[in-house]
Amino acid sequence: MKTKQTQNICKHYDLGILLADSIAQISGGLLHKIWRIETTKGKYAVKELNQFVLDYYYTPKNYILTEIIARSMLEMGIPANVALLPPGDDSTPLFKSDNSYYMVFDWVEGQILTPSKITKQHAEIIGKLLARMHSLPKSITAFTLPHFLEHYGPSDKSDPHANQDWQSLISSIAPANPLFAGKLKKQLQSFLSLEEATQKLTFNECFVISHRDLFIKNVSWLGLSPTIFDWELTCPVHPMKDLFAVAYNWSTQVPNKIDYDIFDAIVDGYKQIAEVSEEFIITPLTIIPGRLHWLKFNLQRSLLNIIPTDDEGKKTAALEEANFEFDRLCYFPTAIQELHSHLHKALRPPQAQPDPEADRATEADAGPSMYNHS
């Protein structure tokens, strides 16, 4: 990011004077570019939105809406990392400069957990936070479901690559990565059978407003105090589908293995605040379409260069993500069999009533007080 652009951002958001040599690009963002900057008023994270995502998936209007919801969540005690608003203008957190859109956030100290660092305490906190999101009245987020769907939505343009059939994709990536093309061809029918099975599932019309991407990569920790990032996927979701997706993601960070302690801890934390319905038992397959789309997108991105602005670092990260997703999809049929008893266990009442004092301490840990406003 150029110094002039950064100075314009600082001026727009009244961040103070940019300090010399304080612009540093941060690794880890899979879609967007993120910089850390320091000014006379403090430290900030600047996110440059990926133009490909804006063109084909989420419009600027979507980012405005989901940030309104994130701010409402923060006001209710959910530790959301929300975008800053420019002084005197609360209509949009977005700033456009040289045909790029930017968002600015207070810099938050903390770390993303590696698989070996995830404990049952972390998992239980995540379960409680998810339940609290699901339990908030829809009036708190200021949007009923019809109103949300009226204002939220993808771009009018569809991603021309999204409908590429799998056989065509395999043929396209084979020259660049014959090994991946070969293993994908071998597993393709299994993946498609899983996807077909999801179409037979039926659920009650029950929706909550949720983060929808409350995965490890989007939560930073300072001790046992979490901060939740990247609210751009926020929208209505069936609570049991959301609960399974979160519990499964956190408990399958090591290939071909489920950490049952982590899975159960998330569900147990959730049950201390909200109810787990019988539909939880049939939720596992519901994650398949999204995981297949993510696999396809990352293969196209890493091997077919569908985002021309991606540098080699982004392409490498996308290929790593594709390999990780492929391995989890291969393991999924086995995982479902192994998880069967744990899904039924989730329907049992909690063995002990939650300690109100402990809950208040957890809420205090997870509240906005952990933000660094220096």
C-alpha positions in Angstrom: 0.0 0.0 0.0 1.4 3.3 -1.0 2.2 6.0 1.5 0.0 8.5 -0.2 -3.0 6.2 0.0 -2.3 5.4 3.6 -2.2 9.1 4.4 -5.5 9.6 2.7 -7.0 6.8 4.8 -5.6 8.4 8.0 -7.1 11.7 7.1 -10.5 10.2 6.2 -10.8 8.3 9.5 -9.0 10.9 11.6 -6.3 8.4 12.7 -3.6 11.0 13.3 -0.3 11.4 11.5 1.2 8.3 9.9 4.5 7.5 11.4 7.5 6.9 9.2 8.2 3.3 8.1 5.1 2.0 9.9 3.2 0.3 7.0 3.6 -3.5 7.1 1.6 -6.0 5.2 0.3 -8.8 7.4 0.3 -12.4 6.2 -2.6 -14.7 6.7 -5.5 -13.1 4.9 -6.8 -15.6 2.4 -8.9 -13.2 0.4 -8.1 -9.6 1.2 -4.9 -7.7 1.8 -4.2 -6.5 5.3 -1.7 -3.9 6.6 -0.7 -2.9 10.0 -0.1 0.9 10.4 0.9 3.1 13.3 0.0 6.8 13.7 0.3 9.4 16.4 -3.0 8.1 17.8 -2.4 4.4 17.8 -2.1 1.2 15.8 -4.6 0.1 13.2 -5.4 -2.7 10.7 -6.2 -1.6 7.2 -8.1 -4.1 5.0 -8.1 -3.7 1.2 -11.1 -5.6 -0.2 -10.5 -8.0 -2.9 -12.0 -6.6 -6.1 -12.8 -10.1 -7.4 -15.0 -10.7 -4.3 -16.6 -7.3 -4.8 -17.3 -8.0 -8.5 -18.8 -11.5 -8.2 -19.8 -12.2 -4.6 -20.4 -9.4 -2.1 -21.1 -5.8 -3.0 -20.0 -2.8 -0.9 -23.6 -2.7 0.3 -23.1 -6.1 1.9 -20.1 -5.0 3.9 -22.0 -2.0 5.2 -24.9 -4.2 6.3 -22.8 -6.9 8.0 -20.8 -4.2 9.8 -24.0 -2.8 11.2 -24.8 -6.2 12.5 -21.3 -6.7 13.9 -21.6 -3.4 15.8 -25.0 -4.5 17.2 -23.3 -7.8 18.3 -20.5 -5.8 20.0 -23.1 -3.6 21.9 -24.6 -6.8 23.3 -21.3 -8.1 24.5 -20.1 -10.3 21.6 -16.4 -9.5 21.2 -16.6 -8.3 17.5 -13.8 -6.5 15.8 -15.8 -3.8 14.1 -14.7 -1.4 11.4 -14.1 2.2 12.3 -16.5 4.9 11.0 -15.2 8.2 9.8 -16.0 11.2 12.1 -19.3 12.7 11.3 -20.4 10.0 9.0 -21.9 6.8 10.3 -23.4 5.7 7.0 -20.5 3.5 5.8 -17.2 2.1 7.1 -15.8 1.9 3.5 -13.3 4.3 2.0 -12.7 4.3 -1.8 -9.3 5.4 -3.1 -7.9 4.7 -6.6 -10.7 2.3 -7.4 -10.0 0.2 -4.3 -12.2 -0.1 -1.2 -10.6 0.0 2.3 -11.8 -0.7 5.9 -10.0 0.3 9.0 -10.0 -1.5 12.4 -8.4 -0.9 15.8 -5.3 -3.1 16.1 -6.1 -5.9 18.5 -3.2 -7.7 20.3 -3.5 -11.5 20.3 -2.8 -14.6 18.2 -4.7 -17.1 16.1 -4.5 -20.5 17.7 -2.6 -23.4 16.1 -4.2 -26.8 16.4 -1.9 -27.9 19.2 -2.8 -24.8 21.3 -6.6 -25.3 21.2 -7.9 -26.4 24.6 -11.3 -27.4 25.9 -11.5 -24.0 27.6 -11.2 -22.2 24.3 -13.7 -24.5 22.7 -16.3 -24.0 25.5 -15.9 -20.2 25.2 -16.6 -20.5 21.5 -19.7 -22.6 22.1 -21.0 -20.1 24.6 -20.3 -17.2 22.2 -22.1 -18.9 19.4 -25.1 -19.6 21.6 -25.2 -16.0 22.7 -25.2 -14.9 19.0 -28.1 -17.3 18.3 -30.0 -16.2 21.3 -30.0 -12.5 20.5 -33.4 -11.1 19.6 -33.6 -10.3 15.9 -34.6 -6.8 16.9 -31.2 -6.4 18.4 -29.6 -6.8 15.0 -32.2 -4.3 13.6 -33.2 -6.8 10.9 -36.0 -9.2 10.5 -35.3 -12.0 8.0 -37.3 -10.4 5.1 -35.6 -7.1 5.7 -32.2 -8.7 5.8 -32.7 -10.6 2.5 -34.0 -7.4 0.9 -30.7 -5.5 1.7 -28.2 -8.3 1.6 -27.1 -10.2 -1.4 -24.4 -11.1 -3.9 -23.3 -9.0 -6.8 -25.6 -8.9 -9.9 -22.7 -10.4 -11.8 -22.1 -14.1 -11.3 -18.6 -15.6 -11.0 -18.0 -17.1 -14.5 -15.8 -19.8 -12.9 -18.2 -21.0 -10.2 -20.2 -23.2 -12.6 -17.2 -24.9 -14.1 -18.0 -28.6 -14.0 -15.6 -30.8 -12.1 -14.4 -32.8 -15.1 -13.5 -29.6 -16.8 -11.7 -28.4 -13.7 -9.7 -31.6 -13.5 -8.6 -31.2 -17.1 -7.7 -27.6 -16.6 -5.5 -28.1 -13.6 -3.8 -31.2 -14.9 -1.0 -29.4 -16.8 -0.1 -27.3 -13.7 -0.6 -30.0 -11.0 -1.1 -33.5 -12.4 -0.9 -35.0 -8.9 -3.8 -33.0 -7.6 -5.8 -33.6 -10.8 -5.3 -37.3 -10.4 -6.3 -37.6 -6.8 -9.4 -35.3 -7.4 -10.5 -37.5 -10.3 -10.2 -40.6 -8.1 -12.4 -39.1 -5.3 -14.8 -37.0 -7.4 -17.7 -39.5 -7.4 -17.5 -39.8 -3.6 -17.7 -36.1 -3.2 -20.6 -35.7 -5.6 -22.5 -38.5 -3.8 -22.2 -36.6 -0.6 -23.4 -33.4 -2.2 -26.4 -35.2 -3.7 -27.3 -36.6 -0.3 -27.6 -33.1 1.1 -30.4 -32.3 -1.3 -32.6 -34.8 0.5 -32.4 -33.2 3.9 -35.2 -31.1 5.2 -35.1 -28.6 8.1 -37.6 -26.5 10.0 -37.8 -22.8 9.0 -35.7 -21.6 11.9 -33.2 -18.9 11.4 -30.8 -16.8 13.5 -28.4 -14.1 12.5 -24.9 -15.4 13.0 -21.2 -14.8 12.0 -21.3 -18.0 9.8 -17.5 -18.2 9.6 -16.7 -18.6 13.3 -13.7 -20.7 12.5 -10.2 -20.8 14.0 -8.7 -18.3 11.4 -11.2 -15.7 12.4 -10.7 -15.6 16.2 -7.7 -14.0 17.9 -7.0 -14.8 21.5 -5.3 -12.9 24.3 -5.2 -15.5 27.0 -8.8 -16.7 27.2 -10.2 -13.5 25.7 -11.3 -13.9 22.1 -11.8 -11.3 19.4 -13.9 -12.3 16.4 -12.9 -10.9 13.0 -14.3 -10.9 9.4 -18.1 -10.5 9.7 -18.6 -10.3 6.0 -20.4 -13.6 5.7 -22.9 -12.7 8.4 -26.5 -13.6 7.4 -29.4 -15.8 8.5 -28.6 -19.4 9.1 -30.2 -22.4 10.7 -28.7 -22.6 14.2 -28.0 -26.3 14.2 -26.2 -26.1 10.8 -24.1 -23.3 12.2 -23.3 -25.2 15.4 -22.2 -28.3 13.6 -20.0 -26.3 11.1 -18.3 -24.5 14.0 -17.8 -27.6 16.1 -16.5 -29.7 13.2 -14.1 -27.0 12.0 -12.5 -26.5 15.4 -12.2 -30.3 16.0 -10.7 -31.4 12.7 -7.6 -29.2 12.4 -5.4 -32.3 12.2 -5.8 -34.4 9.0 -7.9 -37.6 9.4 -8.6 -37.0 13.0 -11.5 -35.6 15.1 -10.6 -34.1 18.5 -13.8 -35.3 20.4 -12.9 -33.3 23.5 -13.0 -30.1 21.4 -16.1 -31.0 19.5 -18.0 -31.9 22.7 -16.7 -28.8 24.6 -18.1 -26.5 21.9 -21.5 -28.3 22.0 -21.5 -28.4 25.8 -20.7 -24.6 26.0 -23.5 -24.0 23.6 -26.0 -26.0 25.6 -25.3 -23.9 28.7 -27.0 -21.0 27.0 -29.1 -22.4 24.1 -31.0 -25.5 23.2 -29.6 -28.2 20.9 -32.6 -29.5 18.8 -33.0 -33.0 17.3 -32.1 -31.6 13.9 -28.5 -31.4 15.0 -28.2 -35.1 14.2 -28.8 -34.6 10.5 -26.7 -31.5 10.1 -23.3 -33.0 9.1 -23.9 -33.3 5.4 -25.0 -29.6 5.2 -21.4 -28.4 5.2 -20.6 -30.3 2.0 -21.7 -27.9 -0.7 -19.8 -25.0 0.9 -16.7 -27.1 1.4 -16.8 -28.2 -2.3 -17.2 -24.7 -3.5 -14.2 -23.6 -1.3 -12.1 -26.5 -2.7 -13.0 -25.5 -6.3 -12.4 -21.8 -5.7 -9.0 -22.4 -4.2 -7.9 -24.8 -7.0 -9.0 -22.2 -9.6 -7.3 -19.5 -7.8 -4.0 -21.3 -7.2 -3.7 -23.1 -10.5 -5.9 -21.2 -13.0 -5.1 -17.7 -12.0 -8.7 -16.5 -11.9 -7.7 -13.5 -9.7 -5.1 -11.7 -11.8 -4.1 -9.5 -8.8 -3.0 -12.5 -6.7 0.7 -12.7 -6.0 2.6 -15.9 -5.5 2.0 -15.8 -1.8 -1.8 -15.8 -2.2 -1.6 -18.6 -4.8 0.5 -20.7 -2.5 -1.8 -20.1 0.4 -4.8 -21.0 -1.8 -3.2 -24.3 -2.9 -2.4 -25.2 0.8 -6.1 -24.4 1.6 -7.2 -26.7 -1.3 -5.0 -29.6 -0.1 -6.3 -29.2 3.5 -10.0 -29.1 2.3 -9.5 -32.1 0.0 -8.1 -34.2 2.9 -11.0 -33.2 5.1 -13.5 -34.1 2.4 -11.9 -37.5 1.9 -12.1 -38.2 5.6 -15.7 -36.9 6.0 -17.6 -40.2 5.5 -15.4 -41.8 8.2 -15.8 -38.8 10.4 -19.6 -38.9 10.3 -19.6 -42.5 11.4 -17.3 -41.7 14.3 -19.3 -38.7 15.3 -22.6 -40.5 15.5 -22.6 -41.1 19.2 -21.4 -37.5 19.9 -24.3 -36.1 17.8 -26.8 -38.0 19.9 -25.0 -37.1 23.1 -25.6 -33.4 22.3 -29.3 -33.9 22.8 -28.9 -34.9 26.4 -29.4 -32.1 29.0 -26.2 -30.6 30.5 -24.9 -32.7 33.4 -24.4 -29.7 35.6 -26.0 -26.2 35.8 -23.6 -23.4 34.7 -22.1 -21.3 37.5 -23.5 -17.8 37.2 -20.3 -16.3 38.6 -18.2 -18.2 36.1 -20.5 -17.1 33.2 -20.1 -13.5 34.2 -16.4 -13.9 34.3 -16.4 -15.5 30.9 -18.6 -12.7 29.5 -16.2 -10.2 31.0 -13.3 -11.9 29.4 -15.1 -12.1 26.0 -16.4 -8.5 26.2 -15.2 -5.4 24.4 -12.8 -4.5 27.2 -10.0 -6.5 25.6 -9.7 -4.2 22.7 -6.5 -2.2 22.3 -7.5 1.4 21.8 -4.0 2.8 22.4 
